[in-house]
């Protein structure tokens, strides 16, 4: 009798463990990719709630659904007229296709690194194509300069804008003055 109750308790404990291993929750601010032996299985889970998976075989990979922040390192960039301007970059981004994101990048650290490479170099190229006065001077009716390499579809998206001032620790704005070329 004692052995039967111990065996029943063991079976109950193992059953509970298996059931708990097959349940997972998806938060409202995340989406999930289910992988089986490292490869994505099925469509991404984007709705919040309690979900099921195959225990011990499938793994849950959460991906953030919120707007994420990228903050580049401040750097001095040369303009077309060989003056240096201090630029502090930032961007806000969101993962719209979680499956492609997972297949190409796997995690947020890889995405941040990729953004460092792309946004830093493209900004440097854009700054180098224009003279300082074109970058910082604005008038009432001046239309912002757009890069001539953009296609019509990219121009219609109207993505992003340049920020030419930054805030110090106290929250006040400061503007970096151009420096003469280094020799």
C-alpha positions as CSV (number, residue, x, y, z in Angstrom):
1,X,0.0,0.0,0.0
2,X,2.8,2.4,0.9
3,X,4.7,1.6,-2.4
4,X,1.5,2.2,-4.4
5,X,1.0,5.7,-2.9
6,X,4.7,6.6,-3.4
7,X,4.4,5.4,-7.1
8,X,1.2,7.4,-7.5
9,X,2.8,10.5,-6.1
10,X,5.8,10.1,-8.4
11,X,3.6,9.7,-11.5
12,X,1.5,12.7,-10.4
13,X,4.7,14.8,-9.9
14,X,6.1,13.7,-13.3
15,X,2.7,14.4,-15.0
16,X,2.5,17.9,-13.4
17,X,6.1,18.6,-14.5
18,X,5.3,17.6,-18.1
19,X,2.1,19.7,-18.2
20,X,3.9,22.7,-16.8
21,X,6.7,22.3,-19.3
22,X,4.1,22.4,-22.2
23,X,2.5,25.6,-21.0
24,X,3.9,29.1,-21.7
25,X,2.5,32.6,-21.5
26,X,2.8,35.4,-24.1
27,X,2.8,38.9,-22.6
28,X,1.0,41.8,-24.3
29,X,4.3,43.5,-25.1
30,X,5.9,40.5,-26.7
31,X,5.6,38.1,-29.6
32,X,7.0,34.6,-29.6
33,X,8.8,32.3,-32.1
34,X,8.6,28.6,-31.3
35,X,11.6,26.6,-32.4
36,X,12.0,22.9,-32.6
37,X,15.7,21.8,-32.5
38,X,16.7,25.4,-33.3
39,X,14.5,25.9,-36.3
40,X,11.3,28.0,-36.3
41,X,8.0,26.0,-36.4
42,X,4.8,27.6,-37.5
43,X,3.8,31.2,-37.5
44,X,4.8,33.7,-34.8
45,X,2.5,33.9,-31.8
46,X,1.5,37.6,-31.5
47,X,-1.5,37.4,-29.3
48,X,-1.2,37.5,-25.5
49,X,-2.4,34.6,-23.4
50,X,-1.6,31.1,-22.2
51,X,-0.3,28.8,-25.0
52,X,0.8,25.2,-25.4
53,X,4.0,23.7,-26.9
54,X,5.5,20.2,-27.1
55,X,7.5,19.8,-23.9
56,X,11.3,19.2,-24.0
57,X,11.3,19.5,-27.9
58,X,10.1,23.0,-28.6
59,X,11.6,26.2,-27.2
60,X,10.0,29.6,-26.7
61,X,11.9,32.6,-28.0
62,X,10.3,35.9,-26.9
63,X,10.7,39.0,-29.1
64,X,9.7,42.5,-28.0
65,X,6.7,44.1,-29.7
66,X,7.2,47.6,-28.3
67,X,9.1,50.5,-29.9
68,X,12.7,50.0,-29.1
69,X,15.5,52.5,-28.7
70,X,18.8,52.8,-30.4
71,X,21.3,55.4,-29.2
72,X,24.5,55.9,-31.2
73,X,27.7,57.2,-29.8
74,X,28.3,60.9,-30.4
75,X,31.0,61.5,-33.0
76,X,32.6,64.2,-35.1
77,X,31.8,64.0,-38.8
78,X,33.3,65.9,-41.6
79,X,31.0,68.0,-43.9
80,X,31.5,68.6,-47.6
81,X,33.4,71.8,-46.8
82,X,35.8,69.9,-44.5
83,X,34.4,71.3,-41.3
84,X,33.6,68.9,-38.4
85,X,30.3,68.8,-36.7
86,X,29.4,66.8,-33.6
87,X,26.5,64.4,-34.2
88,X,24.6,62.4,-31.6
89,X,22.3,59.9,-33.3
90,X,19.3,58.1,-32.0
91,X,16.5,56.1,-33.5
92,X,13.3,54.4,-32.5
93,X,12.5,51.1,-34.2
94,X,10.0,48.2,-34.0
95,X,10.1,44.6,-35.0
96,X,7.3,44.2,-37.6
97,X,8.2,40.7,-39.0
98,X,9.3,38.6,-36.0
99,X,10.1,35.5,-38.1
100,X,12.6,37.4,-40.4
101,X,14.0,39.1,-37.4
102,X,14.6,35.8,-35.7
103,X,16.1,34.1,-38.8
104,X,18.5,37.0,-39.5
105,X,19.4,38.4,-36.1
106,X,18.2,36.1,-33.3
107,X,18.4,38.7,-30.5
108,X,18.3,42.4,-29.8
109,X,22.0,42.7,-29.3
110,X,22.6,41.7,-32.9
111,X,20.0,44.1,-34.1
112,X,21.6,47.0,-32.1
113,X,25.0,46.1,-33.6
114,X,23.5,46.1,-37.1
115,X,21.9,49.4,-36.5
116,X,25.2,50.8,-35.3
117,X,26.8,49.8,-38.6
118,X,24.0,51.0,-40.9
119,X,22.9,54.2,-39.3
120,X,26.4,55.4,-38.4
121,X,27.8,54.9,-41.9
122,X,24.7,56.3,-43.7
123,X,24.7,59.4,-41.5
124,X,28.4,59.9,-42.1
125,X,27.8,59.6,-45.9
126,X,24.8,62.0,-45.8
127,X,26.8,64.6,-43.7
128,X,29.8,64.3,-46.0
129,X,27.6,65.1,-49.1
130,X,26.4,68.5,-47.7
131,X,28.1,71.7,-46.6
132,X,27.7,72.8,-43.0
133,X,25.4,75.7,-43.9
134,X,23.0,73.3,-45.7
135,X,22.8,71.0,-42.7
136,X,22.2,73.6,-39.9
137,X,20.5,76.6,-41.5
138,X,16.8,76.7,-41.7
139,X,14.3,79.3,-42.8
140,X,10.5,79.4,-42.7
141,X,9.9,78.1,-46.2
142,X,12.9,75.9,-46.6
143,X,12.2,72.3,-47.5
144,X,14.5,69.8,-45.9
145,X,17.1,68.4,-48.3
146,X,16.5,64.8,-49.2
147,X,19.2,62.4,-50.4
148,X,19.2,62.0,-54.2
149,X,19.8,58.3,-53.8
150,X,16.3,57.7,-52.3
151,X,13.7,56.1,-54.6
152,X,10.3,57.7,-54.9
153,X,8.8,55.0,-52.7
154,X,11.4,55.7,-50.0
155,X,10.6,59.4,-50.2
156,X,6.9,58.8,-49.8
157,X,7.6,56.9,-46.5
158,X,9.0,60.2,-45.1
159,X,11.1,58.3,-42.5
160,X,13.2,60.1,-39.9
161,X,14.6,63.5,-39.6
162,X,18.0,64.9,-38.5
163,X,18.5,66.3,-35.0
164,X,21.1,69.0,-34.9
165,X,21.1,69.8,-31.2
166,X,21.4,67.6,-28.1
167,X,20.7,67.9,-24.4
168,X,23.2,67.8,-21.7
169,X,22.7,66.1,-18.3
170,X,20.6,69.0,-17.0
171,X,18.3,68.9,-19.9
172,X,19.4,72.2,-21.6
173,X,20.2,72.2,-25.3
174,X,23.7,72.8,-26.5
175,X,24.9,73.1,-30.0
176,X,28.4,71.9,-31.1
177,X,30.2,74.5,-33.2
178,X,32.1,73.4,-36.2
179,X,35.8,72.9,-36.0
180,X,38.5,73.5,-38.5
181,X,39.9,70.5,-40.3
182,X,42.5,68.5,-38.4
183,X,46.0,68.6,-39.9
